[in-house]
């Protein structure tokens, strides 16, 4: 294990390490500003988590055009609102410190990085970064964010409140388990499902890497729009788990006695897994939690995101 404190020429060393790397990188950094794609030219297949929330983009702290540059090269981009971490796993080394990816960091600020090749530290950092991968940004959402971008300003003039609809910020939303069983839908439910599907398509967040799944829920609402749902489906004697997805739309159904609605969930294009398979990677407590309906803690959500983003 080697550890080194870097206090000078931080971006020279970090950029050089990224360019020399032959493997994909894992990065979680708050702000990705103008020129960032050249400062951190990570390879295809790398994972980059930044704060690309509306407020951050409008302040000019994260520039979507830089993210689009890397996205086109095959980098997977994720947004996590209020992220403040600065972690860079590059070429089997972990860099952790104070620096955002910005000209302000490279040209003006006094920054510091700690470089470590400790395998456990790298594994822990990778798990942490993967746990932040709840919302993957595709070309559609990146384009919307790019239109909202405004260059950073040093003055604090109070402007008019925007009346435009805000993109949903998923991070921090509730995480739910929904236990489902395979059943046939009647004609009315199928008809309403088709109508709801057209409405859901207008609310898609990431068409490139995701698909829309739907299910009917009877009783107290399973979740609200913007929440994250992980479906556990029983088909015969086997239970399957779908990757966590975002509720993008709900459509209420007419029902005599109980509340009933169709939920439309945008999930990553990944194969479902048998519950038994996933349970082998979980603690006894988490095994119980995945087998029950209801809202779960952020800690449990992080474990699930890390599992599905391995």
C-alpha positions, 0 to 999 in steps of 0.5 A: 500500500502506498499513500501520497499527499499531493499539494502542488500541480494537482490537476497536472497529475490527475489529468495525466493519470486519467489519460494513461489509464487503460481501465474505466474510472469511477468518479463522484465529484460535486461540480463539473464546470466549463472545460471539465471534460478535458481536465478529466477525460475518463474512458468509455464505460467509466462512471461519473456522478455529479450534481446536475440538479437544476439549481446547480446547472442554473448557477453554472457550477455544472455545465451539461455540455461537458457531460454531453461530451463524455456521454457521447464517448460512452461514459455513464453519467449520473446525477446526485443532488447536493453531492459534495464528495470528491472521489476519483478512482483511476488506474487502481488508485484512489484520489480523495480531496477538495477539488471539483472539476473546474477552472476555478479549482485548477487556476485559483484555489489551493487544493489538496489530494490524497492518493492511495493504492490501499485495496480496501479503501478503493473497494469502499470508495467504489461501493460508495460511488456505485451507491450514488448511481440512482439516476442515469442521465441520457441524451434527452435529460442532458439536452434539457439541462443544457438549455437551462445552463447559465454561466456562473456570475459573481454578483448576487442580483435577485432575479424573477422566480422561474415559472418553468416546470422543474425536472424531477430531482430523484435523489433523496426521494423515498425508496420503496419495495413493492411485492407483486404477483403475476395476474391477468388484467381485465379489458378495462385495466388493459385499456386504461394501461394503454392510455396511461402508457402514452401519458408516461412516454411524455415524462420519460427521463432516460430513453437511451438506457431504460424501459418502462414497466407497469403494474397495478397496485390496490390499496394505499398508494405504493409510492408517488411520482418521483419516488424510486421503486424496486419490484419483487414479482412472484411468478409461479414458485419463483420470485424475481427482483427488478432493478430500482426504477423511478415512478414517472406516472400513475393512473387511477382506476375506478374501483368500488371499494379500494384505491387502485392505480397503474404505476409506470416505472422507468427502470434500467435495461438490465435483466431481472434477477432471482430473489434467491440470488440477490439474497445471497449478497444481503445480510439477514436483516436486509433479506427480511426488508426485501421481502416486505412491502413498504418504504426503506431507509436510504442505507438500504437504498444505497446497498441496492443501488450498489448491487445493481451498478456492479 
